[in-house]
Amino acid sequence: MKKKIKSAVISIFVIAVLLLSILIGVKNGTIDKLTKEMPTLATSQTETEMATVNVRNNSTESKPYDGIEVAEYGDEFDVKLHILTSGKYDENDRSTYNIFHVRVNDCKVSRQCDFDINRIDYGLENKKASMDSNNNFISDYYYAAVELEITKDVDDNETSGVYDNIFQTVWYIESLKDDGTHPPIKNAGTVGSDAEANQMGKTYFSFEKGETKKLILYCIFTDEEVENDTIALSFHDRTSPYIGPLAIIHEPGGKHEKIN
């Protein structure tokens, strides 16, 4: 009985101390201050979360196409050619590279083979079932003829290297996605050109300083790619540290779309 009374006395004492603390807090304004600061603390937390999201969205990881230049249909862009005899490529040292000014003039997409089929160097072997006797595609695939206008910079370096004045005709083809990625189209690259054969073969196109030429590159796309993908040529020479631009050649529903 004495233990129960003792416990009750202790409980009453603790409650009294708590009530006294609350009364003192109200008198001094401490509780009122904490109450007023609670929304501020909640707002600060929200702002912090929003800032974190913004930092994540603005990070280099989410920049469209990894910061690579994307040239719209018809826009002029530069392709830099590393001069191998100059040593290491240096973006800030003009003596280490020459420049080609390039523009996509046209891109005709068609099932019809209205050009010399001998211009296609490879890529037809596994597509014969989709072709007629005149090399037209019946289904599944399209030809694409991409006309480029190319000018070698008039202030380019004088070099003795045979490869320092050429524009290559074999490039990768990539699909520009809405999330900013640009994966290569499976098994797709330029498969031929109208460049005349020379001592280096058809894969190169020679220039003099200041000279302008037109070049047609041939590609083969699937129905799905033509209907759904924004397609770009990737002017990135894999043998050079220079990352070239992505040039759009086909955009479904775009104003420059030409499909026959």
Secondary structure, DSSP 8 states (H G I E B T S, - for coil): -HHHHHHHHHHHHHHHHHHHHHHHHHHHTHHHHHHHHHHHHHHHHHHHHHHHHHHHHTSGGGSGGGG--EE-TT-EEEEEEE-GGG-S--TT-GGGEEEEEEEEEEEEEESS--S-GGGB-SS-GGGGGGB-TTS-B-SSEEEEEEEEEEEE-TT------TTTTEEES--EEEEE-TTS---EEEEEE--EES----TT-TTEEE--TT-EEEEEEEEEEEHHHHHH-EEEEE---TTSS----EEEEE-TT-TT--B-
